[in-house]
Amino acid sequence: MTYQMPYSPAPPSYPQPPRNGLGTAGFVLGLVGLIFSPIPFVGIIAWPLVIVGLILSLIGLAKARKGEATNKGLAVAGVVLSAIGLVICIVWVAAFGKVVADTANSLPSVAPSAPTLSSAPAGGAIDPAAAKHTVVYKVTGSGKAGNITYTTDGMTSSSQDANVKLPWEKKIELPGGQAIQLVSVLAQGSGSGRIHVSIEVDGKVFKEADAQGYGVAIANGDIGTLGN
């Protein structure tokens, strides 16, 4: 007589839940930053949220493309939300700067009650409003940069170059005498080595930053307060 072991079915297998910690964190930060960005004054806290959210989402997206993480859609949504929030923040700064400039221009000028001893030279003084700033964006490193985004008009207009062979350089000119002149350059690494971004204004280094691997290096600032 042959004894047969009773059949025991294999336990059911369940699909692994999506995992993309960086993409999820970037999505959450981008969403919160986007909610706060349109609110006057309160929106200032959105700046670090959308910038960090954009960085984490880009890293999460890169990992998903390499097969090291799943849930690619959440990382893409984080990139989109963070980018929209960042644009809104820049628009608010530009609008606030325009209000400040218009208010300053509307104030009546007070003529001196008496001639001063320090009169202008015979050749005429330089008009600060007619002066210009020469801005040079630079990105250096090994290999290529995934993409490079930079402002072009000192306000909200920007341009982007993709799959850029390094070193990379772009020069623009901005008018002087402005209350706010925003300059910014953002470069994402291509996965290996280090990238370095810098902004030179009138021949001097104004801002610089570094990143490794797929990281994002961001340099930005306001040159409106610089002397002409």
Secondary structure, 3 states (H helix, E strand, C coil): CCCCCCCCCCCCCCCCCCCCHHHHHHHHHHHHHHHHCCCCCHHHHHHHHHHHHHHHHHHHHHHHHCCCCCCHHHHHHHHHHHHHHHHHHHHHHHHHHHHHHHHHHHCCCCCCCCCCCCCCCCCCCCCHHHCEEEEEEEEEECCEEEEEEEECCCCCCEEEEEEEECCEEEEEEEECCCCCCEEEEEEEECCCCEEEEEEEECCEEEEEEEEECCCEEEEEEECCCCCC
